[in-house]
Each structure stands twice: as C-alpha cells, then as structure tokens.
Amino acid sequence: ELDSLLRDAPEILLNTAIEHRLMHAETLAYMLHQLPLEKKIRLRQVDVPERGQPRPESIEIPEGPVTLGLSRHSTHFGWDNEYDAHTVNVPAFAIDRYKITNGQYLEFMRAGGYQDQSLWTPSDWEWRSADDISYPAFWKRTGDQWHLRTHLQTMFDEIPLPLSWPVYVS
C-alpha cells in the first residue's frame, strides 16, 4: 500500500494544488460579486437572449442504496472530509428536472414566500429575520423592475432580471 501511495504521490499532489487554486479563484469571484458596481471597471457585456420558461417537470427517483464518499483506495482525488466511503439507503423522492428560474422565484416572492415562516426551517427563518432578507442578494429593485448583478455576464453591470435564467440565491 505504501508503494502504491508513493507511486501516485505526484498525481495526488498535482490534484491537491489544482483544487486548492480553484477554491481561491471561487473565493475571489464571490468577493468581486460583492463589490459595489462603482468600484469596478465595466467592460462591454455580450447580450444574452431571453429564453422561454422551461415547462416544470418532476423526475421520480426510486428508493435504493447510494455510496457516499470515497474509498481510501480510490484513484480519484478527494479531500480529507470525503473519506471513508459508506453506503446508505435513500428513500424514493421526486426532484425537479430543471433548476428554479428567476421567474419562478419571483412568483414565490410575490406570493409572500419571504413572509411565510412555514416555508422556512427554523434556522433559515432566524437568518432571514435577523438580516431582514426579503429578496436574493444579487437582485436589485428599481421602481417596479427587478435587476440582476451576478454571473460573469453581469458581474460588472446590472441588467433587467432575465426570467428564464436559473435563480442565484444563497
């Protein structure tokens, strides 16, 4: 086993370095998103066409065993908290085929979703209430219009909320 570990060490070290670098890039992106627009140098953005709303559809997932984590003998890269592999039985469930869109999330907001405590877990309601959260962090209301400031296309500008795009919430 030690021979195998030493033989695979360069690949493990390279994967660790790459993954670590990607984590820093992700953190930097979050920090850039949070900066006020006036502190950023705006570049011309490419127009992204609006698409129609996907038709809501659920997928039924049958009950069955699922292996979580990685085996210590796996050749795949993993962080320390991703070991050891273990199998659990997952009950049957249904899941949406498509991500929730801004348009669907806007319907949730207009229906009073941020005021209905029954739709939130106790800790999420406490967070929402303590910080007076009433809409996603990268949405901005201007009059009767909502605007978006997130993703690469809108990190440096605000655009009218694209209703067909997947919603970006924390």
N, C-alpha and C positions, 0 to 999 in steps of 0.2 A: 504494500500500500504506500509506503514512503517513497519507493522508486517511482510509482505512478504519479504521486504528488509532485515530486521534483521534476519529472518529465513534463508535466502540464503547467509548471510554475510560470513560464513566460506568458502563456496564453491567459492564465488567471490574472497575472499582474497587469497585462495589457487591458483586459476587460474591466478590471477594477479601475484603472486610470481613466478609461473612456467613460465609464458610468459616472465616476466622480466628477469629471469635467462636465458631463451633461447635466448633472444636478446643479452645478454652479451656473450654467447657462440658463437653466429654468428659473433659478432664483433671481438672476439678473433681469430676465424677462418680466417677472412679477414686479420687481422694483420699478422698471421702466413704465409698466402699465399704470402704476400708482402715481407717477409724477404728473403734476398739473400740465396741461397742454402748452401753456405759455413758456414752460421750461424746456420744451422740446423743439428741435429743428424739424419743421414739417417738410416732407417730400411729397411730390405729386403721387397720389394713390391711383391705382388701377380701379376702374369701375367694376363692381361685381354685380352681375344682373340678378334681379329678384326672381326667385323661382316660386312655383306654386307650393302650397302646403301639402306635405305628404298625407295620404289617407291613413288615419290611425288604424293600427293593426296589432293584435297581440299574438305572441307565439307561446304555445303550451310546452313547457319543459317537463318531461316525466321524472318521477322520483328515481333516484339512483345514487350509486356511490361516486364520490369525487375525491381525487387525490389532491391535497393542498400541500404546498411547499415542495422542496427538492430533496432528493436523496443526497446524503453526504458523498455518495459515489457517483453522482451525476457529472456529466461532462459539460453541462450547461452552467453559465455564470449565475451566481446568486449571492445576495447579501446575507450576512450572518443571521438576520431575523427571518430568512426564508427557508431555513433548515429546521427541523427534520420533516421529511415527508410523512403525512398521515392521511388516512382515508376516513371520510365522514359520509354519512348517508344524508342526502339533501331531499327534502320532501318536494313533491310536484309543485310547480308555480307557473305563473304566466308573466311575461315581460313584453314591453312594447318593442316592436320591430325597429322603430326609428327613434332617434333622440327627440326629446321635447323641444319644440321650436320656440322662438321668441313670441310668435303669435299665440301659441297655446299658453305660454307662461303669462302673457298679458291678459288672457281670459281669466286665468287663476287669480291674478291681481285684481281685475275688475270685479270679480265675484266675491271679493273680500277675503282672499286667502291669507293676507298678512294680518287680518283682524280676527281670524277664527282659530282660537287656541287648540281646538280639537284636531286640527290638521298638522300639528307640530308635536315633536317629542318634548318632554318637559325641559331638557337642557337646551334644545333649539329655540323653544319659546322664550326661555330666560335670556339667551343671547340676543334674539330679535328684539325683545323688550328693553334690555339694558342699553343697547346701542341704537334704539329707535329705528330699526331697519324696516323699510316699507317697500323696497324695490332692490333689484340687483345692483351691485357696486359699480358696474360699468355702464349702467343706464343713467340718462340724464333727461329730466323733463323740462321742456321749453314750451311754455304755453300748454296747448293741447297735444303736443307732439312729444314722442319719446325718441331719444337719440342713443347711439351706441358708441362706446370707445373701448375697444378690446381687439383681440386678434391682431395679426400682422397688418391686415388691410386697414385697421382703424386705430392703431396704437398712437398715431400722431395727429389724429383728427377725430371729429365727431361726425357721424353720418346718421341719416334717418334710420330708425330701427328696422333692419331687414327681418320681416316677419317669418320668412321661411328658414332662416339660419338657426342652428341649434342654440339654445339659450346657454349662457355662460354665467353660472351662479357659484357662489362659494358654499 
